[in-house]
Amino acid sequence: MWQTQRSLPPTSQLSICSPQSCHFLTSDTFKLRHETRDNHAGSTLPDSDILVATGTYADDGKRITAQLILENRRLGSDVRFLGAKLDEEAFEGRAGILPALGYRQPPYNEPDGTKIFQLVFQLPPDTLRGSLAHWISTKPAPIVVGRLNLCLQVTQAVSNIHAMDLVHKSLRPRAMLMLSKASDPGSAANLFLQGWTYVREVSGATTQLGETFWQKAVYQHSARQGRYAETEYEPKHDIYSLGVCMLEILLRTPFIVPTPGLHGNPSFALCELFERHRLALGEQNGGLPSRYQGNPTKLTSRSWATKTIWSDVTRSRLVDMDLVDLVIGCLDAEFAKTSDVVVCVRNALAAW
């Protein structure tokens, strides 16, 4: 049985900085295995954008070897501020947030020459790791209570982010980490948010750029899709994405499906469920001719249609009206804040 629970892994397994101590990791004290200017260390977990590498760092005179998650950011002051924020929340035991070990400037830049910084998170030892997307694709289907428990973990994590006056901006199963004890394969799994690249303060400055990659845009509010967003990013946009993620969990249907690519490069397709509803809309309602089946770029070209499709899927595939109301409430911005979504998920759990 695929189980979930809300508790974090024991904090004694993690190297946790004290609050506000997220510090710069210099090349003298921190190194990644096999990293050079021309060779980027680590690899992504299956069905995810979560980059994991092996590294060593100095701690109280000792050299510690650990598995680490690396998250890119553009500004040094920005990454230092966010690292301290996340570290303080994780230190206090907030659900869904890994503690930040520190931040660093890697020995390479972006392809366009822009300098980057990286937040560094330490993974607890003796754990099985995978993205939520991979779990949905590969694990036995849990009963509804198990799926709702997982929805609760996601919702609580997002609520904690909003309580820090932050918006995530990139919520999707490929950017959510699942951890369980390797020594006990039947143990419950814990979920942690990743994908911190675009996180910012609610009141922080924004470039107002939208999402152009269809693999990410299908989780985004229509006002945030396209090259330029129609509005500034707000917590309600995270709640919309949360609704899409919960729909994917409840249906246990991967919305983004890996496919064989040319020359071994990864490729992706939209799930058949989305395609079928998109083509069935009718051309007068934004539908498309059947010749566009299998063309995810074309199928997601009209941002407003995405919400219509997810709403139709919710009403046609979820049989419990409490679950329908939960997802539709997120899509239609009926929740004033994420903590209200937490209450709704808990009520749905109690009903089961």
Summary of the structure (lengths in Angstrom):
residues: 352
radius of gyration: 20.2
end to end distance: 17.2
largest distance: 68.7
contacts: 1113
relative contact order: 0.12
helix: 38%
strand: 20%
